Amino acid sequence: MGKTSDLTAVQKTIIDTLHKEGKTQKVIAKEAGCSQSSVSKHINRQAKGRKKCGRKKCTSSRDNRTLQRIVTTNPFKNMGEIHKEWTAAGVSASRTTTRGLMKDMGFRCRIPCVKPLLNMKQRKKRLAWAKDKKDWTDAEWSKVMFSDESKFCISFGNQGPRVWRKSGEAQNPRCMRSSVKFPPSVMVWGAMSSAGVGPLCFLRSRVNAAVYQEVLEHFMLPAADQLYGDADFTFQQDLAPAHSAKTTSTWFKDHGIPVLDWPANSPDLNPIENLWGIVKRRMQYARPNNAEELKTTIRATWALITPEQCHRLIESMPRRITAVIEAKGAPTKY
């Protein structure tokens, strides 16, 4: 340790105090926990009144506050737009300086999170649901078959605009973007439990009640046989119109399958959402040329999902519920 810049504020204080007491540099170095040369350089610097080395800053504190206000007001601006607006305010600085100052302020360019918009009524229902399920055990959650539809696009690399935010602001509404659609794509239905995943169903048309009941008949029932055998289970689905239709409810009653009550707009509570994310991340370097190649890639990637991965996701249900309760029904990080 030979540079005074390596010394901490505590070490510098110890050196200054002991030097005023007349202690030798060897004793001071031992007490401060640094090299004797560092002590000597610090004492000489203080004696000569030298200031910190380096190029003088080209911006004032007022300029820096202006930059922070620009970024905070609209965090979705790119670097060029931020630099242009800042220099238009009378600041003379390069883009490199702008980026460095933003980094010093704690801003990092990140992909924004996407969360559904929840009204107060939906938040209250989510909170009530979470409190009702907070005492469920892992064994009870393992009896639930989670299901969901997900959209897969050929253009995996198009992730939309980035956002400038500080650490801990990922869930801040002003740093999040709304979800968008990217054709061409395919819609997939899938199911999972703590025992693994069931067969995939590629949906060819818009899902109404009749189409959904065919999916249940030809894909959900085989998945239940595969994952549960003769054991009892509870089926989970969201509140899409086709799912909550009267004819769909009648179908479940006729087949003797209990359906888990589920709060609206709650993908953060469904572990299969994380499973879709795993599949899409594994496919991020795949470059299918058409819908059929995309389906083939999805099937192959889905087949690699292990029961252990599914079990870990199901085990996260108590944590998800605790997060919802702590957030008072608001969207969570899951």
BELKANOR-V59500 format. One record per residue. N is the residue number from 1. RES is the residue in three letters. SS is DSSP state (a for helix, b for strand, c for the rest). OMEGA is omega in degrees with one decimal (* if undefined). D_LAST is the distance of its C-alpha to the last C-alpha in Angstrom with 1 decimal. Layout:
n | res | ss | omega | d_last
N | RES | SS | OMEGA | D_LAST
N | RES | SS | OMEGA | D_LAST
//
This chain:
n | res | ss | omega | d_last
1 | MET | c | -175.0 | 44.3
2 | GLY | c | -178.7 | 46.9
3 | LYS | c | 178.6 | 45.2
4 | THR | a | 179.1 | 45.2
5 | SER | a | 178.6 | 41.8
6 | ASP | a | -178.6 | 40.4
7 | LEU | c | 176.1 | 41.5
8 | THR | c | 179.3 | 39.1
9 | ALA | a | 179.5 | 40.1
10 | VAL | a | -179.9 | 41.0
11 | GLN | a | 179.5 | 43.2
12 | LYS | a | 178.7 | 45.0
13 | THR | a | 178.3 | 45.7
14 | ILE | a | -179.6 | 47.2
15 | ILE | a | -179.1 | 49.3
16 | ASP | a | -178.6 | 50.6
17 | THR | a | -178.1 | 51.4
18 | LEU | a | 178.5 | 53.2
19 | HIS | a | 177.9 | 55.1
20 | LYS | a | 178.6 | 56.5
21 | GLU | c | 176.9 | 57.6
22 | GLY | c | 179.6 | 59.6
23 | LYS | c | 177.7 | 57.7
24 | THR | c | -179.2 | 58.2
25 | GLN | a | 179.0 | 55.5
26 | LYS | a | 178.9 | 55.3
27 | VAL | a | -179.2 | 54.6
28 | ILE | a | -179.1 | 52.1
29 | ALA | a | -179.8 | 50.2
30 | LYS | a | -179.3 | 50.0
31 | GLU | a | -176.9 | 48.8
32 | ALA | a | 179.8 | 46.2
33 | GLY | c | 179.4 | 45.0
34 | CYS | c | -179.0 | 45.7
35 | SER | c | 179.8 | 48.6
36 | GLN | a | 179.5 | 51.9
37 | SER | a | 177.6 | 51.8
38 | SER | a | 177.5 | 48.7
39 | VAL | a | -178.7 | 50.5
40 | SER | a | -178.9 | 53.6
41 | LYS | a | -179.7 | 51.7
42 | HIS | a | 179.9 | 49.9
43 | ILE | a | 179.6 | 53.2
44 | ASN | a | 179.7 | 55.0
45 | ARG | a | 179.6 | 52.3
46 | GLN | a | -178.5 | 52.5
47 | ALA | a | -178.1 | 56.3
48 | LYS | a | 179.6 | 56.5
49 | GLY | c | -178.5 | 53.9
50 | ARG | c | 177.1 | 52.0
51 | LYS | c | -178.7 | 48.7
52 | LYS | c | 179.9 | 45.6
53 | CYS | c | 176.6 | 46.3
54 | GLY | c | -178.9 | 44.5
55 | ARG | c | -179.9 | 44.7
56 | LYS | c | -179.8 | 44.9
57 | LYS | c | -177.4 | 41.9
58 | CYS | c | 179.8 | 42.6
59 | THR | c | 179.1 | 40.4
60 | SER | c | 177.2 | 40.7
61 | SER | a | 178.4 | 38.3
62 | ARG | a | 177.6 | 38.7
63 | ASP | a | -179.8 | 37.8
64 | ASN | a | 176.9 | 34.6
65 | ARG | a | 176.6 | 33.6
66 | THR | a | 178.6 | 34.4
67 | LEU | a | -179.5 | 32.1
68 | GLN | a | 178.6 | 29.2
69 | ARG | a | 178.9 | 29.8
70 | ILE | a | -178.5 | 29.9
71 | VAL | a | -177.4 | 26.5
72 | THR | a | -178.6 | 24.9
73 | THR | a | 178.4 | 26.5
74 | ASN | c | -175.8 | 25.2
75 | PRO | c | -179.0 | 22.6
76 | PHE | c | 176.6 | 22.6
77 | LYS | c | 176.1 | 26.2
78 | ASN | c | -174.7 | 27.1
79 | MET | a | 179.8 | 29.3
80 | GLY | a | -179.3 | 32.5
81 | GLU | a | 178.8 | 31.9
82 | ILE | a | -178.9 | 31.0
83 | HIS | a | -179.7 | 34.1
84 | LYS | a | -179.4 | 36.3
85 | GLU | a | -179.5 | 35.4
86 | TRP | a | 178.9 | 35.9
87 | THR | a | 177.0 | 39.3
88 | ALA | a | 178.3 | 40.3
89 | ALA | c | 176.1 | 40.0
90 | GLY | c | -179.3 | 42.8
91 | VAL | c | 177.6 | 41.1
92 | SER | c | -178.6 | 42.5
93 | ALA | c | 179.0 | 39.9
94 | SER | c | 177.3 | 38.8
95 | ARG | a | 178.5 | 35.4
96 | THR | a | 177.1 | 35.1
97 | THR | a | 179.9 | 35.8
98 | THR | a | 179.8 | 33.3
99 | ARG | a | 179.8 | 30.5
100 | GLY | a | 178.7 | 31.6
101 | LEU | a | 178.5 | 31.6
102 | MET | a | 177.3 | 28.2
103 | LYS | a | 178.0 | 27.0
104 | ASP | a | 178.3 | 29.0
105 | MET | c | 178.6 | 27.3
106 | GLY | c | -179.7 | 23.9
107 | PHE | c | 175.0 | 22.8
108 | ARG | b | -179.7 | 21.2
109 | CYS | b | -174.4 | 20.8
110 | ARG | b | 173.4 | 17.3
111 | ILE | b | -176.3 | 15.6
112 | PRO | c | 174.5 | 14.0
113 | CYS | c | 177.8 | 10.4
114 | VAL | c | -179.7 | 10.8
115 | LYS | c | 177.5 | 9.7
116 | PRO | c | 177.8 | 12.0
117 | LEU | c | -178.2 | 14.7
118 | LEU | c | 174.4 | 15.1
119 | ASN | c | -174.8 | 18.5
120 | MET | a | 179.2 | 19.6
121 | LYS | a | 179.2 | 20.6
122 | GLN | a | 178.0 | 17.3
123 | ARG | a | 179.7 | 15.6
124 | LYS | a | 179.3 | 18.4
125 | LYS | a | 177.4 | 17.9
126 | ARG | a | -179.8 | 14.2
127 | LEU | a | 179.0 | 15.3
128 | ALA | a | 178.8 | 18.3
129 | TRP | a | -178.6 | 16.5
130 | ALA | a | 179.1 | 14.2
131 | LYS | a | 179.4 | 17.4
132 | ASP | a | -175.8 | 19.2
133 | LYS | a | -172.2 | 16.9
134 | LYS | c | -179.3 | 16.3
135 | ASP | c | 178.0 | 19.3
136 | TRP | c | -179.9 | 18.6
137 | THR | c | 176.1 | 19.3
138 | ASP | a | 179.5 | 18.0
139 | ALA | a | 178.9 | 21.2
140 | GLU | a | 179.1 | 20.4
141 | TRP | a | 179.8 | 17.0
142 | SER | c | 178.3 | 18.8
143 | LYS | c | -178.9 | 21.1
144 | VAL | b | 173.0 | 18.5
145 | MET | b | -178.6 | 18.5
146 | PHE | b | -179.1 | 15.4
147 | SER | b | 179.3 | 16.4
148 | ASP | b | 170.5 | 15.5
149 | GLU | b | 178.3 | 17.2
150 | SER | b | -179.6 | 16.3
151 | LYS | b | 177.3 | 18.5
152 | PHE | b | -177.4 | 19.8
153 | CYS | b | 176.7 | 22.0
154 | ILE | c | -178.2 | 24.9
155 | SER | c | -178.5 | 24.2
156 | PHE | c | -174.4 | 21.2
157 | GLY | c | -177.6 | 22.3
158 | ASN | c | -177.0 | 22.2
159 | GLN | c | 175.9 | 18.9
160 | GLY | c | -177.4 | 20.4
161 | PRO | c | 176.3 | 21.3
162 | ARG | b | -176.8 | 19.9
163 | VAL | b | 175.6 | 19.4
164 | TRP | b | -179.8 | 21.0
165 | ARG | b | 177.8 | 19.0
166 | LYS | c | 178.0 | 19.2
167 | SER | c | -179.3 | 17.0
168 | GLY | c | -178.8 | 14.5
169 | GLU | c | -177.1 | 14.7
170 | ALA | c | -177.6 | 11.7
171 | GLN | c | 177.8 | 10.4
172 | ASN | c | -176.6 | 14.1
173 | PRO | a | -177.8 | 15.2
174 | ARG | a | -179.9 | 18.2
175 | CYS | a | -178.4 | 16.3
176 | MET | c | 179.5 | 14.3
177 | ARG | c | 177.2 | 16.1
178 | SER | c | -178.8 | 16.4
179 | SER | c | 179.7 | 16.0
180 | VAL | c | -177.8 | 19.4
181 | LYS | c | -178.4 | 21.3
182 | PHE | c | 174.0 | 23.1
183 | PRO | c | -8.1 | 26.1
184 | PRO | c | -175.0 | 27.3
185 | SER | b | 175.1 | 24.5
186 | VAL | b | 177.1 | 24.1
187 | MET | b | -174.7 | 22.0
188 | VAL | b | 171.5 | 20.9
189 | TRP | b | 179.1 | 20.2
190 | GLY | b | 179.2 | 19.0
191 | ALA | b | -179.9 | 18.3
192 | MET | b | 171.2 | 17.2
193 | SER | b | 178.6 | 17.7
194 | SER | c | 179.7 | 17.9
195 | ALA | c | -179.6 | 21.2
196 | GLY | b | -177.4 | 20.0
197 | VAL | b | 176.1 | 19.9
198 | GLY | c | 180.0 | 22.4
199 | PRO | c | 177.9 | 24.5
200 | LEU | c | 174.3 | 23.2
201 | CYS | b | 176.8 | 24.8
202 | PHE | b | -174.7 | 25.5
203 | LEU | b | -175.9 | 26.0
204 | ARG | c | -176.6 | 29.2
205 | SER | c | 177.4 | 29.5
206 | ARG | c | -174.1 | 27.7
207 | VAL | c | 169.8 | 26.1
208 | ASN | c | -175.8 | 28.2
209 | ALA | a | -178.6 | 28.8
210 | ALA | a | 179.2 | 31.5
211 | VAL | a | -178.7 | 29.5
212 | TYR | a | 179.1 | 26.5
213 | GLN | a | 173.8 | 28.9
214 | GLU | a | 176.9 | 30.4
215 | VAL | a | 179.1 | 27.0
216 | LEU | a | -176.6 | 26.7
217 | GLU | a | -170.9 | 30.3
218 | HIS | a | -177.7 | 30.3
219 | PHE | a | -179.5 | 26.9
220 | MET | a | -179.8 | 25.0
221 | LEU | a | 174.5 | 28.1
222 | PRO | a | 177.9 | 28.8
223 | ALA | a | 178.5 | 25.2
224 | ALA | a | 177.7 | 25.7
225 | ASP | a | -178.4 | 29.0
226 | GLN | a | -172.7 | 27.6
227 | LEU | a | -174.3 | 24.7
228 | TYR | a | -177.1 | 26.4
229 | GLY | c | 179.4 | 30.1
230 | ASP | c | -178.4 | 31.9
231 | ALA | c | 178.1 | 29.3
232 | ASP | c | 176.8 | 27.7
233 | PHE | c | 176.2 | 24.2
234 | THR | b | -176.7 | 22.1
235 | PHE | b | 177.7 | 20.7
236 | GLN | b | 174.4 | 17.5
237 | GLN | c | 178.2 | 17.4
238 | ASP | c | -173.5 | 16.1
239 | LEU | c | 174.5 | 18.8
240 | ALA | c | -177.9 | 20.2
241 | PRO | a | -179.8 | 24.0
242 | ALA | a | -178.9 | 25.1
243 | HIS | a | -175.6 | 23.0
244 | SER | a | 178.9 | 24.3
245 | ALA | c | -179.2 | 27.9
246 | LYS | a | -179.7 | 30.7
247 | THR | a | 176.9 | 31.9
248 | THR | a | 176.8 | 28.5
249 | SER | a | 177.4 | 28.5
250 | THR | a | 179.1 | 32.1
251 | TRP | a | 179.5 | 31.2
252 | PHE | a | 179.3 | 28.8
253 | LYS | a | -179.8 | 31.5
254 | ASP | a | -179.0 | 34.2
255 | HIS | a | 177.5 | 32.3
256 | GLY | c | -178.2 | 31.4
257 | ILE | c | 177.0 | 27.7
258 | PRO | b | -178.7 | 25.6
259 | VAL | b | -179.8 | 22.6
260 | LEU | c | 174.1 | 19.6
261 | ASP | c | -170.6 | 19.4
262 | TRP | c | 178.4 | 16.2
263 | PRO | c | -178.2 | 15.1
264 | ALA | c | 176.4 | 15.4
265 | ASN | c | -177.3 | 12.9
266 | SER | c | 176.7 | 9.9
267 | PRO | a | 179.6 | 8.1
268 | ASP | a | 178.4 | 4.7
269 | LEU | a | -175.4 | 7.1
270 | ASN | c | -177.3 | 8.6
271 | PRO | a | 179.8 | 8.5
272 | ILE | a | 174.6 | 11.0
273 | GLU | a | 177.1 | 8.8
274 | ASN | a | 178.4 | 7.9
275 | LEU | a | 174.6 | 11.6
276 | TRP | a | 179.5 | 12.7
277 | GLY | a | 177.6 | 11.2
278 | ILE | a | -179.3 | 13.2
279 | VAL | a | -177.3 | 16.2
280 | LYS | a | 177.1 | 16.2
281 | ARG | a | 177.4 | 16.1
282 | ARG | a | -178.7 | 18.9
283 | MET | c | -171.7 | 20.7
284 | GLN | c | 179.0 | 20.5
285 | TYR | c | 176.7 | 24.1
286 | ALA | c | -179.1 | 25.5
287 | ARG | c | 177.4 | 27.8
288 | PRO | c | -176.8 | 28.8
289 | ASN | c | -179.4 | 31.7
290 | ASN | c | -175.6 | 31.3
291 | ALA | a | -178.8 | 29.3
292 | GLU | a | 176.5 | 31.0
293 | GLU | a | 177.4 | 30.1
294 | LEU | a | 178.3 | 26.5
295 | LYS | a | 179.5 | 26.5
296 | THR | a | 179.5 | 28.2
297 | THR | a | 179.7 | 25.6
298 | ILE | a | -179.9 | 22.7
299 | ARG | a | -177.5 | 24.7
300 | ALA | a | -179.7 | 25.5
301 | THR | a | 178.4 | 22.0
302 | TRP | a | -179.7 | 20.7
303 | ALA | c | -179.7 | 23.6
304 | LEU | c | 178.7 | 22.4
305 | ILE | c | -177.3 | 19.3
306 | THR | c | 174.9 | 20.4
307 | PRO | a | 179.3 | 20.1
308 | GLU | a | 177.4 | 19.0
309 | GLN | a | 179.1 | 15.8
310 | CYS | a | -179.2 | 15.2
311 | HIS | a | 179.3 | 16.2
312 | ARG | a | 179.2 | 13.7
313 | LEU | a | 178.3 | 10.8
314 | ILE | a | 179.0 | 12.6
315 | GLU | a | -179.6 | 13.2
316 | SER | c | -176.6 | 9.6
317 | MET | a | 177.1 | 10.2
318 | PRO | a | 179.0 | 12.0
319 | ARG | a | 177.6 | 9.5
320 | ARG | a | -178.7 | 7.0
321 | ILE | a | 176.7 | 10.3
322 | THR | a | 179.5 | 11.4
323 | ALA | a | 179.3 | 8.7
324 | VAL | a | 179.2 | 9.7
325 | ILE | a | 179.3 | 13.3
326 | GLU | a | 179.3 | 13.3
327 | ALA | c | -179.8 | 12.1
328 | LYS | c | 176.1 | 14.8
329 | GLY | c | -179.3 | 13.0
330 | ALA | c | 177.3 | 11.5
331 | PRO | c | -178.5 | 8.2
332 | THR | c | -177.0 | 5.5
333 | LYS | c | -178.6 | 3.8
334 | TYR | c | * | 0.0
//
